[in-house]
Amino acid sequence: MITTTVHDDIAAFAAAVRSHLDDLPTDEVEDLLDGLEADLSDQAAEAADDFMLPDAATYAAELRAAAGLPERGTPARRTRASIVQQVRTGWRETGAAVRNNPVGGWILDLLWSLRPVWWILRGVGWYLLAFLAVWLVVPSIGYGGLVTAVLVLNGSAVAWGFLLGAVLLSIQWGRGRWLPATWLRGLRTVASIAVVVALPFLIGVFSNAVASYFVRDTMAYETYTPGLSVDGQRVRNIFAFDADGNAIPLVQLFDQDGNPLTTVGRDPGSVPFDTYFYGGGGPVPVAYVAPGARDTWNTYPLREIPAGVSTWDWSDDITKATAARFPFPRVQPLPAEVVGGQTDAVPDATPTPVATVAP
């Protein structure tokens, strides 16, 4: 366990090193000392009583030499600060101004305490950015292969390992670890900015992906089939046979509420043929039409445009409609017991005349 005295010594050492570098621009000093106290604290925790701080002046000179900077007191040619340096300086000055405000300082302290959350989000963002980048280059990523095994969270241990590795790297970089070279700090900054820009979109993508992964086995997917269907398959036509098994040339069908029973739904559309089948290569059901009357879709069997004659000119194709051929000339007649049991179901009252369209 690191004692308070060791912490104070490390802070004093960092301040002494900073004083030996005070002739350098502020942004360069911050780059050189980035993560210094955290690294020394980790070393102190590992070394315990054997931990010793180096000489501040010597350490500062070594930092200058490693960064290729001139020794202290060497005249340096004054150059105009780059745009990046100006932005960084302005950012630090703005941060100092905000911290001097009580409310601003409290908000900054709160955000600072939430750094571990940001480290995790950044790692997840790196994983998703890698996934999207590969997906754009290889559109077939969802169809299997090595890329899918590495990046798609579909029960793949390699993919989950890739994600956890990205999160671990982000956490270590956030702690100032695993950054042996200066250029890695720049890479960390660029990668962090990329995640911040894409974060709103990435959160939505990741949450949907995780939700789909965990509930895909319990979700019931429903598909909508227009018109009349059986087991998800559209009914193209209907053929009726009487109790004796003879084909009925024309029959009108209604549902339990007296509504016309059609294969195209309640609103068949503005053309007298079934657009669901039109252009599909097979027969196309056609309604019965008459001048001044509505198209009749509940009179079966519907006429059909034969397969292979469609020309995409429906006004011409409709004239080619012919009577549909029954699938069977005759079927098994119903037993007498069944026919007799339905006698009471036939209405006795005289049916009310209804305007229908004659075929």
Secondary structure, DSSP 8 states (H G I E B T S, - for coil): ---HHHHHHHHHHHHHHHHHTTTS-HHHHHHHHTTHHHHHHHHHHHHGGG-----HHHHHHHHHHHHT---TT---------HHHHHHHHHHHHHHHHHHSHHHHHHHHHHHHTHHHHHHHHHHHHHHHHHHHHHHH-GGGGG-SHHHHHH--SS-HHHHHHHHHHHHHHHHHHTT-S--SHHHHHHHHHHHHHHHHHHHHHHHHHHHHHHHHHHTTT--------SSEETTEE------B-TTSBB-S-EE-B-TTS-B--SS-S---SSSB-TTTTTSSS-EEE-B--TTS--B-SEES-EEE-TT---S-HHHHGGG-B----S-SB-----HHHHHHTGGGS--S----------
